[in-house]
Amino acid sequence: MGHMVCHLGDHLGAELQGVLAIFLERLENEITRLTTVRTITLIAASPIKIDLSSILPETLSVLGSFLRKNQRALKLGTLACLTALVTHHAAAIKPAALEPVLSELPVLVDEADMHVSQVSVTLLTCMAKACPSSLAKISSSVLPGVFRLVHSPLLQGGALAAILDFIQALVLSKTSNLGYSQLLKSLTEPFHSSPSSADGGGVHRQSIHSVARCVAALSSACPKETPGTVASLIQEVKNPGSPESARVLALLCLGEVGRSGSLGGSKEVQGVILEAFTSTSEEVKTAASCALGSMAVGSLNDFLPFLLKEISSQPRRQYLLLHSLKEVISACPASSLSPHVESIWALLFQNCECQEEGTRNLVAECLGKLTLVNPAQLLLRLKQQLKAGSPLARSTVVTAIKFTIVDQPAPIDSLLKDCIGDFLKTLQDNDINVRRVALVMFNSAAHNKPSLIRGLLGTVLPHLYKETQIRKDLIREVEMGPFKHTVDDGLDVRKAAFECMYTLLDSCLEGLDVLQFLDHVEEGLKDHYDIRMLTFLMLARLVSLCPAAVLQRLDRLVEPLKATCTTK
């Protein structure tokens, strides 16, 4: 019946009111109410604009009462129905008719159920756009709950997107006492009045990114206010008396505002970022790095040359600056990055032999993500570097390949399949660190894109199994005062090899000789504690996947298991 009214309601004539009265009656029946709510939602959104004015006031009252019910499906259906009614029939709704609905929303906007919160905020957004006069009293009712949600460490994804839309709609609705400055104050004040923490005191640090995005959304909706907001944020960062949380928030807000391109190439902002890099607070320095990356995303021509220059000239800040560059490469579309690829590529290879492994890994991630911009040309360059580079450079190149392997289909996949064998040859490299990162890359391929390596298992597995063996030449004794401590330099490589084996059980079982595989599992059961834990997991998986093969080796597998159980 609902579909008939939705598509043919304009042909029902006088009978339409009788049909709508039936829906209203069924709405008050406990058995049929959920189905009726969904039916009214369908009719409300009908493209032929069915006139619902005769049942709207009573329908809104009944729907408001449903929001109190302890039935989640009914709450969600009711919120969707209310959203459809407000969106498509706002002209027929009086502000007073929405008061029963608004009185129930504060309880629903809570981090305990993010999806219900998201749908509730979406309804508020529709009210702000279609019936702004209905929101006159929300500053003392539902709005505090929305701000609590903004300051929650759990806010992300769809719920955050809904709140961003709501804040923009609210400030544009020109509702009394809910202007730009009042909303901005409500968003940022907790970071000035109490210390941020992760243990329950004050606001959570994890919420700072959400608040920064809300401030940027507010600024985007009111571009005339942006210069004043940016100036006050800059002063906040410069003020040594500001709480650390307020300075971190100000930096992230500058970054998010800059992401929309509202900052241009402001020299003052660049100076503030550089000054923040000298802070004694790691939180402030990390926020400055994040902010610089976001600004460069919004204004590539203004900020990218500045960023590359700083990476070249400031080795002590290189790690933070590379984080900024990673944000640029990750967030910018390929078309925007293409003119800058050569300069970024050259800079990254200048730093691919850095002694700090953390910096090398960042360089590798940047190289991998940059390769996705032009895989046909850049993948070949990475392959050439395998022969030309030092062990450190080779490890960086192999790690970069890991970051070209994404779990979704990508243009690089066919090219990667043709040449990944060349990169896997580094499993035979003389340098132990190169072999370790090659195993990590192989594990990533086996997990995310097993099709890349299935055809190579015959040549790769012998080298993989070789890395599971304990090598006595990599075990040494270190004297620590009167004590001697044994250090196994091959442990990390063996762990990486066993992790690959575990991944292969899920992705490439058909390409494994299970009995040969069990030989190495058996050896792992006698190895270091970390490796034994991995082999226990593998054995449990094999019992499920290949019970007959495990039964054949049961006598040999039981002994190391027994030894582990009896160890004191």
Sequence and secondary structure as in RCSB ss.txt:
>XXXX:A:sequence
MGHMVCHLGDHLGAELQGVLAIFLERLENEITRLTTVRTITLIAASPIKIDLSSILPETLSVLGSFLRKNQRALK
LGTLACLTALVTHHAAAIKPAALEPVLSELPVLVDEADMHVSQVSVTLLTCMAKACPSSLAKISSSVLPGVFRLV
HSPLLQGGALAAILDFIQALVLSKTSNLGYSQLLKSLTEPFHSSPSSADGGGVHRQSIHSVARCVAALSSACPKE
TPGTVASLIQEVKNPGSPESARVLALLCLGEVGRSGSLGGSKEVQGVILEAFTSTSEEVKTAASCALGSMAVGSL
NDFLPFLLKEISSQPRRQYLLLHSLKEVISACPASSLSPHVESIWALLFQNCECQEEGTRNLVAECLGKLTLVNP
AQLLLRLKQQLKAGSPLARSTVVTAIKFTIVDQPAPIDSLLKDCIGDFLKTLQDNDINVRRVALVMFNSAAHNKP
SLIRGLLGTVLPHLYKETQIRKDLIREVEMGPFKHTVDDGLDVRKAAFECMYTLLDSCLEGLDVLQFLDHVEEGL
KDHYDIRMLTFLMLARLVSLCPAAVLQRLDRLVEPLKATCTTK
>XXXX:A:secstr
 HHHHHHHGGG TTHHHHHHHHHHHHHTSTTTHHHHHHHHHHHHT TT    TTTHHHHHHHHHHHTTSS HHHH
HHHHHHHHHHHHH GGG  GGGGHHHHHHHHHHSSTT HHHHHHHHHHHHHHHHH GGGGTTGGGTTHHHHHHHH
T TT  HHHHHHHHHHHHHHHHTT TT SHHHHHHHHHTHHHHS  BSSSSSSBGGGHHHHHHHHHHHHHH GGG
HHHHHHHHHHHHH TTS HHHHHHHHHHHHHHHHTT STT HHHHHHHHHHHT S HHHHHHHHHHHHHHHHH H
HHHHHHHHHHHHH GGGHHHHHHHHHHHHHHS HHHHGGGHHHHHHHHHHTTT S HHHHHHHHHHHHHHHTTSH
HHHHHHHHHHHHHS HHHHHHHHHHHHTT  SS  TTHHHHHHHHHHHHGGGG SSHHHHHHHHHHHHHHHHH G
GGTGGGHHHHHHHHHHTTS  GGGEEEEEETTEEEEEETTHHHHHHHHHHHHHHHHH GGGS HHHHHHHHHHHT
TS HHHHHHHHHHHHHHHHH HHHHHHTHHHHHHHHHHHHH  
